[in-house]
Amino acid sequence: MKIYLDTIGCRLNQSEIETMARGFRAAGHEVVASAEGADLAVVNTCAVTSDAAADSRQLIRHLARAGVGQIVPTGCWATLQPKEAANLPNVLKVVGNNHKENLVAELLDLQPFGVSQDKPSTFDLQPIERVPLPGLHRRTRAFIKVQDGCDNACTFCITTVARGESRSRPLADVIQDIQFALAGGTKEIVLTGVHLGSWGQEWERHLRELVGAILEQTDTPRLRLSSLEPWDLDEGFFSLWENPRIMPHLHLPLQSGSESTLRRMARKTTPASFRALVAAARRSIRDVAITTDVIAGFPGETDAEFAETLAFVREMEFAGGHVFTYSPRPGTGAAKMKGQTRPEVRKKRNAVLREALEESSKSYRQRFVGRRMSVLWESVSELDEWGWQMEGWAENYLRVRAAASSPRWNEIDEVELVESGREGMKGVIGNW
């Protein structure tokens, strides 16, 4: 059977899709790069914003138009809106987040897939190594899910409703997944979760123990952490970066630089504590890139509060970030708040914040012109008859482009960064 897998949204969704791919391959099925000709498609949906929900619906409709006869939506939007998902064209079955881990096994038990009743149990076999998904999802980096759910109550967030309570994956399972990824040739491991920093809290353990165990028990060349809530960290956490295998990049969601807005968001941080944490990270981690998320137009956000956020974003000199226009999500506390900001004001504030982040990102990139950094190449395209265009990620998450005489996908090279542009850095691969 030919199976097409696609995803909307976060790195956690990407990690789950890769796990599904491994399960289907272990059962002898082919994961294909295009929906055309696929017998089955699985879509890991997202609901973090209204746009993400719309994109999820649009993707399912697109797959139906492409001729996929059996489509299985899963993920956050499908969990929150199962009836709407089930009514979309060619949907065979909707799988909620609470059943997602058994999705592959359950689908293979369905008779429409032509699976024999006396088939062997493939899920008792040793898992096979990770192979990058074909097509657009053929990533060199392996996203490893270490945690799911969230116990925070941020008033804007629908993910806690869709994903449920925080729960950690056992250390042994995480190590096993990493070993299979490395066996498949992965050069960089990215740890991901809904609330990554809460890993281990059920057992009175801390994320630093997980990171330490990975460094000790695996030989991953590059280890990267995805988004971390600032209240989960202290200055001692940054001592982990004494090991050069941890990439010098921290994504710390700010959401607002106004203390009063943060209180309405129910965020467990303040501008003062965030400022102190960033200063500690920069003292401990050389050349660290600190990126962030900011919400524009949260309910009740006054002109003065927005001005506080803008000033704080500029002060922090982030290496980059994402600006989300506030999107009311049914079932969240913020959707019920008085003083909903007008859509045109949200849009305008989004543009101003994006411009501020781009300015600080440009300044950060400029610091590295003339420097040499190691780059993991993640995409390759033919430049001309004489060479190839490479794109990849430096240790500090700078996007780098360079020309090469041969395709070097999933290779790590020392690159001299010679020019800073709006989309990243231009580099020259050296023979030092």
Secondary structure, 3 states (H helix, E strand, C coil): CEEEEEECCCHHHHHHHHHHHHHHHHCCCEEECCCCCCCEEEEEECCCCHHHHHHHHHHHHHHHHCCCCCEEEEHHHHHHCHHHHHCCCCECCCCCHHHHHHHHHHHHCCHHHCCCCCCCCHHHCCCCCCCCCCHHHCCCEEEEECEECCCCCCCCCCHHHHHCCCEECCHHHHHHHHHHHHHCCCCEEEEECCCHHHCCHHHCCCHHHHHHHHHHHCCCCEEEECCCCHHHCCHHHHHHHHCCCECCEEECCCECCCHHHHHHHCCCCCHHHHHHHHHHHHHHCCCCEEEEEEEECCCCCCHHHHHHHHHHHHHHCCCEEEEEECCCCCCCCHHHCCCCCCHHHHHHHHHHHHHHHHHHHHHHHHCCCCCEEEEEEEEEEEEECCEEEEEEEECCCCEEEEEECCCCCCCEEEEEEEEEECCEEEEEECCC
